[in-house]
Protein backbone atom coordinates (compact mmCIF):
# COMPACT_ATOMS: atom_id res chain seq x y z
CA UNK A 1 0.00 0.00 0.00
CA UNK A 2 1.36 3.39 -0.98
CA UNK A 3 2.31 6.09 1.51
CA UNK A 4 -0.32 8.47 0.17
CA UNK A 5 -2.96 5.93 1.21
CA UNK A 6 -1.61 4.99 4.63
CA UNK A 7 -0.97 8.53 5.88
CA UNK A 8 -4.50 9.71 6.46
CA UNK A 9 -5.31 13.14 5.13
CA UNK A 10 -1.85 13.77 3.66
CA UNK A 11 -2.13 14.91 0.05
CA UNK A 12 1.05 15.23 -2.00
CA UNK A 13 1.88 17.22 -5.11
CA UNK A 14 4.85 16.36 -7.32
CA UNK A 15 6.91 17.92 -10.09
CA UNK A 16 9.51 16.60 -12.51
CA UNK A 17 11.96 19.36 -13.37
CA UNK A 18 12.79 19.13 -17.08
CA UNK A 19 13.58 22.74 -17.92
CA UNK A 20 17.38 22.53 -17.99
CA UNK A 21 19.42 23.19 -21.12
CA UNK A 22 21.48 19.94 -20.83
CA UNK A 23 24.62 21.68 -22.08
CA UNK A 24 26.79 18.69 -21.15
CA UNK A 25 24.56 16.45 -23.25
CA UNK A 26 24.50 18.61 -26.36
CA UNK A 27 21.10 20.07 -25.49
CA UNK A 28 19.36 16.68 -25.52
CA UNK A 29 16.03 16.20 -23.77
CA UNK A 30 17.33 14.03 -20.94
CA UNK A 31 13.87 13.16 -19.69
CA UNK A 32 13.15 11.43 -23.01
CA UNK A 33 16.25 9.22 -23.00
CA UNK A 34 15.29 5.55 -23.00
CA UNK A 35 16.39 3.05 -20.35
CA UNK A 36 15.05 -0.47 -20.16
CA UNK A 37 12.45 0.21 -22.84
CA UNK A 38 10.97 3.32 -21.21
CA UNK A 39 11.83 7.01 -21.20
CA UNK A 40 13.31 8.35 -17.98
CA UNK A 41 10.26 10.58 -17.54
CA UNK A 42 7.99 7.52 -17.85
CA UNK A 43 10.01 5.66 -15.22
CA UNK A 44 9.69 8.66 -12.90
CA UNK A 45 5.96 9.08 -13.47
CA UNK A 46 5.46 5.40 -12.63
CA UNK A 47 7.32 5.91 -9.33
CA UNK A 48 5.48 9.14 -8.50
CA UNK A 49 2.01 7.86 -9.32
CA UNK A 50 1.90 5.75 -6.17
CA UNK A 51 2.37 8.69 -3.82
CA UNK A 52 0.92 11.70 -5.65
CA UNK A 53 -2.07 12.39 -7.84
CA UNK A 54 -1.26 16.06 -8.48
CA UNK A 55 1.74 15.75 -10.83
CA UNK A 56 3.21 18.20 -13.31
CA UNK A 57 6.31 18.51 -15.47
CA UNK A 58 8.15 21.83 -15.28
CA UNK A 59 9.47 22.48 -18.79
CA UNK A 60 9.47 25.33 -21.26
CA UNK A 61 8.72 23.03 -24.20
CA UNK A 62 5.63 20.91 -23.69
CA UNK A 63 5.86 19.04 -27.00
CA UNK A 64 8.08 16.12 -25.87
CA UNK A 65 5.58 15.24 -23.14
CA UNK A 66 2.32 15.67 -25.04
CA UNK A 67 1.60 11.93 -25.03
CA UNK A 68 1.95 11.47 -21.27
CA UNK A 69 -1.34 12.96 -20.10
CA UNK A 70 0.49 15.11 -17.56
CA UNK A 71 0.21 18.87 -17.29
CA UNK A 72 3.33 20.78 -18.36
CA UNK A 73 4.04 24.19 -16.82
CA UNK A 74 6.68 26.66 -17.94
CA UNK A 75 9.17 28.23 -15.54
CA UNK A 76 7.49 31.03 -13.64
CA UNK A 77 10.80 32.93 -13.68
CA UNK A 78 13.02 32.45 -16.72
CA UNK A 79 16.73 31.82 -16.34
CA UNK A 80 16.70 30.91 -12.64
CA UNK A 81 18.04 27.39 -13.10
CA UNK A 82 17.00 24.49 -10.84
CA UNK A 83 15.99 26.92 -8.09
CA UNK A 84 13.54 28.49 -10.53
CA UNK A 85 12.17 25.04 -11.31
CA UNK A 86 11.66 24.33 -7.63
CA UNK A 87 9.95 27.70 -7.19
CA UNK A 88 7.63 26.96 -10.11
CA UNK A 89 6.81 23.53 -8.70
CA UNK A 90 5.95 25.00 -5.31
CA UNK A 91 3.77 27.85 -6.51
CA UNK A 92 1.90 25.58 -8.94
CA UNK A 93 1.31 22.78 -6.42
CA UNK A 94 -2.17 22.08 -5.12
CA UNK A 95 -1.03 20.63 -1.80
CA UNK A 96 1.14 21.65 1.12
CA UNK A 97 3.91 19.10 0.49
CA UNK A 98 5.61 18.79 -2.87
CA UNK A 99 7.96 16.13 -4.22
CA UNK A 100 10.57 17.70 -6.49
CA UNK A 101 12.46 15.37 -8.83
CA UNK A 102 15.14 16.23 -11.39
CA UNK A 103 14.47 14.66 -14.79
CA UNK A 104 17.93 13.06 -15.01
CA UNK A 105 17.50 10.59 -12.11
CA UNK A 106 16.31 7.37 -13.73
CA UNK A 107 16.67 5.06 -10.74
CA UNK A 108 14.67 6.87 -8.07
CA UNK A 109 12.25 4.30 -6.72
CA UNK A 110 8.66 4.43 -5.51
CA UNK A 111 9.86 3.03 -2.18
CA UNK A 112 12.24 5.96 -1.65
CA UNK A 113 9.55 8.48 -2.55
CA UNK A 114 7.20 6.82 -0.07
CA UNK A 115 9.86 7.19 2.62
CA UNK A 116 10.31 10.88 1.83
CA UNK A 117 6.56 11.39 2.05
CA UNK A 118 6.34 9.50 5.32
CA UNK A 119 9.15 11.58 6.83
CA UNK A 120 7.44 14.77 5.67
CA UNK A 121 4.30 13.76 7.54
CA UNK A 122 6.14 14.56 10.77
CA UNK A 123 5.81 18.29 10.34
CA UNK A 124 7.84 19.24 13.42
CA UNK A 125 11.31 18.25 14.59
CA UNK A 126 10.85 16.08 17.68
CA UNK A 127 13.99 17.53 19.27
CA UNK A 128 13.46 21.22 18.67
CA UNK A 129 9.78 21.55 17.88
CA UNK A 130 10.67 23.56 14.75
CA UNK A 131 8.66 23.11 11.58
CA UNK A 132 10.41 20.81 9.09
CA UNK A 133 10.50 22.64 5.77
CA UNK A 134 12.07 19.91 3.63
CA UNK A 135 13.06 16.26 3.71
CA UNK A 136 16.28 15.77 1.72
CA UNK A 137 18.49 12.69 1.20
CA UNK A 138 22.20 12.99 1.96
CA UNK A 139 24.65 10.79 0.05
CA UNK A 140 28.43 10.73 -0.08
CA UNK A 141 28.18 13.60 -2.57
CA UNK A 142 26.18 15.74 -0.18
CA UNK A 143 22.53 16.73 -0.04
CA UNK A 144 20.25 15.82 -2.97
CA UNK A 145 17.90 18.82 -3.15
CA UNK A 146 16.37 17.73 -6.47
CA UNK A 147 14.98 14.51 -5.04
CA UNK A 148 13.23 15.86 -2.00
CA UNK A 149 9.95 16.92 -0.41
CA UNK A 150 9.38 20.62 0.32
CA UNK A 151 6.58 22.48 2.02
CA UNK A 152 4.73 24.72 -0.42
CA UNK A 153 5.38 27.77 1.74
CA UNK A 154 9.12 27.48 0.98
CA UNK A 155 8.24 29.23 -2.30
CA UNK A 156 8.51 32.65 -0.67
CA UNK A 157 12.11 32.04 0.38
CA UNK A 158 13.00 30.62 -3.02
CA UNK A 159 11.48 33.70 -4.67
CA UNK A 160 13.44 36.03 -2.38
CA UNK A 161 16.69 34.27 -3.25
CA UNK A 162 16.01 34.54 -6.97
CA UNK A 163 15.32 38.25 -6.54
CA UNK A 164 18.74 38.59 -4.89
CA UNK A 165 20.42 36.68 -7.72
CA UNK A 166 21.35 33.81 -5.37
CA UNK A 167 20.47 30.73 -7.43
CA UNK A 168 22.31 27.98 -5.53
CA UNK A 169 20.10 25.23 -4.16
CA UNK A 170 22.49 24.88 -1.24
CA UNK A 171 21.68 28.45 -0.24
CA UNK A 172 17.98 27.63 -0.15
CA UNK A 173 18.58 24.58 2.03
CA UNK A 174 20.68 26.67 4.39
CA UNK A 175 17.64 28.91 4.88
CA UNK A 176 15.29 25.99 5.64
CA UNK A 177 14.84 23.57 8.50
CA UNK A 178 15.84 20.35 6.72
CA UNK A 179 15.32 16.76 7.85
CA UNK A 180 18.10 14.71 6.26
CA UNK A 181 17.93 11.05 5.28
CA UNK A 182 21.46 9.71 5.61
CA UNK A 183 23.26 6.51 4.69
CA UNK A 184 21.43 4.24 7.12
CA UNK A 185 18.01 5.51 6.05
CA UNK A 186 18.86 5.18 2.36
CA UNK A 187 20.53 1.75 2.54
CA UNK A 188 17.31 -0.28 2.14
CA UNK A 189 16.61 1.53 -1.15
CA UNK A 190 19.91 0.71 -2.89
CA UNK A 191 21.47 4.08 -2.17
CA UNK A 192 24.38 3.55 -4.56
CA UNK A 193 22.16 3.68 -7.65
CA UNK A 194 19.29 5.89 -6.54
CA UNK A 195 20.96 9.21 -7.29
CA UNK A 196 22.98 8.22 -10.34
CA UNK A 197 22.16 10.98 -12.80
CA UNK A 198 22.41 11.22 -16.56
CA UNK A 199 24.22 14.45 -17.36
CA UNK A 200 26.53 13.30 -20.16
CA UNK A 201 26.63 10.61 -22.88
CA UNK A 202 29.06 8.70 -20.63
CA UNK A 203 26.54 8.79 -17.78
CA UNK A 204 23.86 7.53 -20.17
CA UNK A 205 26.04 4.60 -21.29
CA UNK A 206 26.72 3.68 -17.67
CA UNK A 207 23.02 3.86 -16.80
CA UNK A 208 22.13 1.61 -19.74
CA UNK A 209 24.72 -0.84 -18.50
CA UNK A 210 23.10 -0.84 -15.08
CA UNK A 211 19.69 -1.59 -16.58
C-alpha positions, -999 to 999 in steps of 0.1 A, spaced: 0 0 0 14 34 -10 23 61 15 -3 85 2 -30 59 12 -16 50 46 -10 85 59 -45 97 65 -53 131 51 -18 138 37 -21 149 0 10 152 -20 19 172 -51 49 164 -73 69 179 -101 95 166 -125 120 194 -134 128 191 -171 136 227 -179 174 225 -180 194 232 -211 215 199 -208 246 217 -221 268 187 -211 246 165 -233 245 186 -264 211 201 -255 194 167 -255 160 162 -238 173 140 -209 139 132 -197 132 114 -230 162 92 -230 153 55 -230 164 31 -204 150 -5 -202 125 2 -228 110 33 -212 118 70 -212 133 83 -180 103 106 -175 80 75 -179 100 57 -152 97 87 -129 60 91 -135 55 54 -126 73 59 -93 55 91 -85 20 79 -93 19 57 -62 24 87 -38 9 117 -56 -21 124 -78 -13 161 -85 17 157 -108 32 182 -133 63 185 -155 81 218 -153 95 225 -188 95 253 -213 87 230 -242 56 209 -237 59 190 -270 81 161 -259 56 152 -231 23 157 -250 16 119 -250 20 115 -213 -13 130 -201 5 151 -176 2 189 -173 33 208 -184 40 242 -168 67 267 -179 92 282 -155 75 310 -136 108 329 -137 130 324 -167 167 318 -163 167 309 -126 180 274 -131 170 245 -108 160 269 -81 135 285 -105 122 250 -113 117 243 -76 100 277 -72 76 270 -101 68 235 -87 59 250 -53 38 279 -65 19 256 -89 13 228 -64 -22 221 -51 -10 206 -18 11 217 11 39 191 5 56 188 -29 80 161 -42 106 177 -65 125 154 -88 151 162 -114 145 147 -148 179 131 -150 175 106 -121 163 74 -137 167 51 -107 147 69 -81 122 43 -67 87 44 -55 99 30 -22 122 60 -16 95 85 -26 72 68 -1 99 72 26 103 109 18 66 114 20 63 95 53 91 116 68 74 148 57 43 138 75 61 146 108 58 183 103 78 192 134 113 183 146 109 161 177 140 175 193 135 212 187 98 215 179 107 236 148 87 231 116 104 208 91 105 226 58 121 199 36 131 163 37 163 158 17 185 127 12 222 130 20 247 108 1 284 107 -1 282 136 -26 262 157 -2 225 167 0 203 158 -30 179 188 -32 164 177 -65 150 145 -50 132 159 -20 100 169 -4 94 206 3 66 225 20 47 247 -4 54 278 17 91 275 10 82 292 -23 85 326 -7 121 320 4 130 306 -30 115 337 -47 134 360 -24 167 343 -33 160 345 -70 153 382 -65 187 386 -49 204 367 -77 214 338 -54 205 307 -74 223 280 -55 201 252 -42 225 249 -12 217 284 -2 180 276 -2 186 246 20 207 267 44 176 289 49 153 260 56 148 236 85 158 203 67 153 168 78 181 147 63 179 111 53 215 97 56 233 65 47 214 42 71 180 55 61 189 52 24 205 17 25 173 -3 21 166 15 -12 199 7 -29 215 41 -22 244 36 -46 222 37 -77 193 59 -65 210 92 -73 230 82 -103 222 110 -128 224 112 -166 242 145 -174 265 133 -202 266 106 -229 291 87 -206 265 88 -178 239 75 -202 260 46 -213 267 37 -177 230 39 -168 221 16 -197 247 -8 -185 231 -8 -151 197 -16 -166 
